[in-house]
Each structure stands twice: as C-alpha cells, then as structure tokens.
C-alpha cells in the first residue's frame, strides 16, 4: 500500500511539473523565436553571397598570379606585382575563413531558434535527455524524472559540449545545501533569463566546437 501511494505521488508530481513547464513556455513572455530565425536566415543569405564573391575573387586572382609568375621569369620587374597579388590572395583567404565561420555561426543560430520553436510545441527531441546520467540508486532522480525522455534535464538542457552536459547533470542531481548558494544561483538565472541574445550566441559558438571529453583528458594528461 505504501509503495502504491508513493508511486501515485511521484506520477502526480511529474504530471504537475510538465503542465507548469508547458504553461510557462506558452505565455506571452516567450521570446519571438520565429522572428529571430527569419533574421538569421536573411543574414545567412547575405554572408553566403559574400563567400561566393570572395571565392570567385580568389580564383581570378590565382590565375593572375600564375600568369604574372610565368612572365616575371622574363621581366623581373613583374615580381613586385606578383608578390603584391600574393599578399592580396592570402588576405582574401583570411576573409573567406572569417565569413565561413560567420556562416556556420548563423546556421547554428537558426537551428537554436528552430529548436526553441519546437520546444514551445512540447517537442524537445533536439535536446539530449541525459539518459546516460540515470542512477537507480539516486534518492530522487528517478521519482522526479530528472533524466530521460521528457525529463527536467531535457527540457532545460541547452548545453553544447560534453563537459557542459556533465555539469548540468551534476547541478540537477546535487541540491545546494545552504541559502547563500541557492540565492546566488537564483540571481544568476534571473540575470541570464534577460539576455536572450547572449545565451543563444554562447550556445551557437559552443555548437561550433568539436571538442570531446577525451580531448580534454588528453590535454590535462599532457599538462
């Protein structure tokens, strides 16, 4: 009987939690992710046009350098012009890399806002659910649906790296035990909640990283 009551209580808590979370997401305070997505899509088109233009410029400049190099063997004075064009070519290479990074960042920002739009429709499949952190011996993680499909972890997870995912799992499974720490964390959450641009850009930059947990371990071992 006790187990049945406990199970019923746990299920009730889970249902209430999901309804509250869904209500908060659907309020008028939710950011206008659709508008942001359209804005980033427009910026992406602009950057892609620049990338194409620079690519053609590199091709044309490369052909000119090859032409000048051939004739500079006969006319030494052309060496100065050839070197100048080489400098310009490498400058275009650096600009091309810069715009390619911007293109990747904008694609990530589009994805980030697309995921948020789906999350408002109760689709959190784009976010990791933290199943790997489930522990049957944990005092409350299973009862409160901390990890797994549709869990608290999946609903608030906006991490982009392996260390970030582990940190979030630790925060959710290890409650703070003093008032000062709790208040400090609440204040940090309130401050970040007002900085949508900062949060999304931070997340998008993190998505450009291909760092794995093993890479960090190798670096620490090397040090």
C-alpha positions as CSV (number, residue, x, y, z in Angstrom):
1,X,0.0,0.0,0.0
2,X,2.8,2.4,0.9
3,X,4.6,1.7,-2.4
4,X,1.3,2.3,-4.3
5,X,0.8,5.7,-2.6
6,X,4.4,6.7,-3.2
7,X,4.1,5.7,-6.9
8,X,0.9,7.7,-7.2
9,X,2.6,10.7,-5.6
10,X,5.6,10.5,-7.9
11,X,3.4,10.3,-11.0
12,X,1.3,13.2,-9.9
13,X,4.4,15.4,-9.3
14,X,5.6,14.5,-12.8
15,X,2.3,15.5,-14.4
16,X,2.1,18.7,-12.5
17,X,5.7,19.6,-13.3
18,X,5.1,19.1,-17.0
19,X,1.9,21.1,-17.1
20,X,3.6,24.0,-15.3
21,X,6.6,23.9,-17.6
22,X,4.4,23.9,-20.7
23,X,2.3,26.8,-19.4
24,X,5.4,28.9,-18.7
25,X,6.7,28.2,-22.2
26,X,3.4,29.2,-23.8
27,X,3.0,32.5,-22.1
28,X,3.4,35.9,-23.8
29,X,6.8,36.2,-22.2
30,X,8.2,33.6,-24.6
31,X,10.8,35.2,-27.0
32,X,9.9,35.7,-30.6
33,X,12.0,32.8,-31.9
34,X,10.3,32.9,-35.3
35,X,11.3,36.5,-36.0
36,X,14.9,35.8,-34.8
37,X,15.1,32.7,-37.1
38,X,14.0,34.8,-40.1
39,X,16.5,37.5,-39.3
40,X,19.4,35.0,-39.1
41,X,18.2,33.3,-42.3
42,X,18.4,36.7,-44.0
43,X,21.9,37.4,-42.6
44,X,23.0,33.9,-43.8
45,X,21.9,34.6,-47.4
46,X,23.9,37.8,-47.3
47,X,27.0,36.1,-45.9
48,X,26.7,33.3,-48.5
49,X,26.7,35.8,-51.3
50,X,29.9,37.3,-49.9
51,X,31.5,33.9,-49.6
52,X,30.7,33.1,-53.3
53,X,32.1,36.5,-54.4
54,X,35.3,36.1,-52.4
55,X,35.7,32.5,-53.8
56,X,35.5,33.8,-57.4
57,X,37.9,36.6,-56.5
58,X,40.4,34.0,-55.2
59,X,40.1,32.0,-58.4
60,X,40.6,35.0,-60.7
61,X,43.5,36.3,-58.5
62,X,45.1,32.9,-58.5
63,X,45.0,32.8,-62.4
64,X,46.5,36.3,-62.5
65,X,49.3,35.3,-60.1
66,X,50.1,32.2,-62.3
67,X,50.2,34.4,-65.4
68,X,52.4,37.0,-63.8
69,X,54.7,34.4,-62.3
70,X,55.3,32.9,-65.8
71,X,56.1,36.3,-67.3
72,X,58.1,37.5,-64.3
73,X,60.8,35.0,-65.3
74,X,61.4,37.1,-68.3
75,X,60.6,40.5,-66.8
76,X,62.0,40.7,-63.2
77,X,60.0,44.0,-62.6
78,X,56.8,41.9,-62.5
79,X,58.0,40.2,-59.3
80,X,56.9,43.2,-57.2
81,X,53.4,43.0,-58.7
82,X,53.3,39.2,-58.2
83,X,54.2,39.4,-54.6
84,X,51.6,42.2,-54.0
85,X,49.0,39.9,-55.5
86,X,50.1,37.0,-53.4
87,X,49.6,39.2,-50.3
88,X,46.2,40.1,-51.5
89,X,45.4,36.5,-52.2
90,X,46.2,35.4,-48.6
91,X,44.2,38.4,-47.3
92,X,41.2,37.0,-49.3
93,X,41.8,33.6,-47.8
94,X,41.7,35.0,-44.2
95,X,38.5,37.0,-45.1
96,X,37.0,33.8,-46.6
97,X,37.7,31.9,-43.4
98,X,36.1,34.7,-41.4
99,X,32.9,34.6,-43.4
100,X,32.8,30.8,-43.4
101,X,32.8,30.9,-39.6
102,X,30.0,33.5,-39.6
103,X,28.1,31.2,-41.9
104,X,28.5,28.3,-39.5
105,X,27.5,30.5,-36.6
106,X,24.4,31.8,-38.3
107,X,23.3,28.2,-39.3
108,X,23.7,27.3,-35.6
109,X,21.6,30.3,-34.5
110,X,18.9,29.3,-37.0
111,X,18.9,25.7,-35.5
112,X,18.9,27.1,-32.0
113,X,15.7,29.1,-32.7
114,X,14.1,26.3,-34.6
115,X,14.6,24.0,-31.6
116,X,13.0,26.6,-29.4
117,X,10.0,26.9,-31.7
118,X,9.6,23.1,-31.5
119,X,10.1,23.2,-27.7
120,X,7.1,25.6,-27.4
121,X,5.1,22.8,-29.1
122,X,6.3,20.4,-26.5
123,X,8.9,18.8,-28.8
124,X,12.2,18.6,-27.0
125,X,13.7,15.9,-29.1
126,X,16.5,18.2,-30.3
127,X,18.0,18.3,-26.8
128,X,19.9,15.5,-25.1
129,X,17.8,13.8,-22.4
130,X,20.7,12.9,-20.1
131,X,19.8,9.2,-20.1
132,X,23.4,8.3,-19.6
133,X,23.3,10.0,-16.1
134,X,20.4,8.0,-14.8
135,X,21.2,6.3,-11.5
136,X,18.8,3.8,-9.9
137,X,20.4,4.4,-6.5
138,X,19.9,8.2,-6.6
139,X,17.4,9.3,-3.8
140,X,15.1,11.3,-6.1
141,X,16.3,11.4,-9.7
142,X,14.0,8.7,-10.9
143,X,11.0,9.8,-9.0
144,X,11.2,13.4,-10.2
145,X,12.0,12.5,-13.8
146,X,15.3,14.3,-13.7
147,X,16.8,12.4,-16.6
148,X,15.3,10.6,-19.6
149,X,12.8,11.4,-22.3
150,X,10.6,14.4,-21.4
151,X,12.6,14.9,-18.2
152,X,13.6,18.1,-16.5
153,X,17.1,17.7,-17.9
154,X,15.9,17.5,-21.5
155,X,13.6,20.5,-21.1
156,X,16.2,22.9,-19.8
157,X,19.3,21.4,-21.5
158,X,20.9,24.0,-23.7
159,X,24.5,22.7,-23.4
160,X,26.7,22.3,-26.4
161,X,29.7,20.4,-25.0
162,X,30.3,17.2,-23.1
163,X,31.7,19.0,-20.0
164,X,28.6,21.2,-20.1
165,X,26.2,18.3,-20.2
166,X,28.0,16.7,-17.2
167,X,27.9,20.0,-15.3
168,X,24.2,20.3,-15.8
169,X,23.6,16.7,-14.7
170,X,25.6,17.4,-11.6
171,X,23.7,20.5,-10.8
172,X,20.3,18.8,-11.1
173,X,21.3,15.7,-9.1
174,X,23.2,17.5,-6.4
175,X,21.0,20.0,-4.5
176,X,22.6,23.0,-2.8
177,X,22.6,22.9,0.9
178,X,22.9,26.5,2.0
179,X,20.8,29.6,1.5
180,X,23.6,31.8,0.1
181,X,24.4,29.4,-2.7
182,X,20.7,29.0,-3.6
183,X,20.1,32.7,-3.7
184,X,23.3,33.3,-5.8
185,X,22.1,30.6,-8.3
186,X,18.6,32.1,-8.5
187,X,20.1,35.6,-9.1
188,X,22.3,34.2,-11.9
189,X,19.3,32.5,-13.5
190,X,17.3,35.7,-13.4
191,X,20.1,37.7,-14.9
192,X,20.7,35.3,-17.7
193,X,16.9,35.0,-18.4
194,X,17.0,38.6,-19.6
195,X,19.9,38.0,-22.0
196,X,18.5,36.0,-24.9
197,X,21.0,37.3,-27.4
198,X,23.9,36.4,-25.2
199,X,22.6,33.0,-24.3
200,X,21.9,32.0,-27.9
201,X,25.2,33.3,-29.2
202,X,27.0,31.4,-26.4
203,X,25.1,28.2,-27.4
204,X,25.8,28.7,-31.1
205,X,29.5,29.2,-30.5
206,X,29.6,26.1,-28.4
207,X,28.0,24.1,-31.2
208,X,30.9,25.0,-33.5
209,X,33.2,23.2,-31.1
210,X,34.1,19.5,-31.9
211,X,35.8,19.0,-28.5
212,X,35.1,15.7,-26.8
213,X,35.7,14.6,-23.3
214,X,38.6,12.5,-24.4
215,X,40.3,15.6,-25.9
216,X,40.1,17.4,-22.6
217,X,41.5,14.4,-20.7
218,X,44.4,14.2,-23.2
219,X,45.2,17.9,-22.7
220,X,45.2,17.5,-18.9
221,X,47.4,14.5,-19.1
222,X,49.8,16.4,-21.3
223,X,49.9,19.3,-18.9
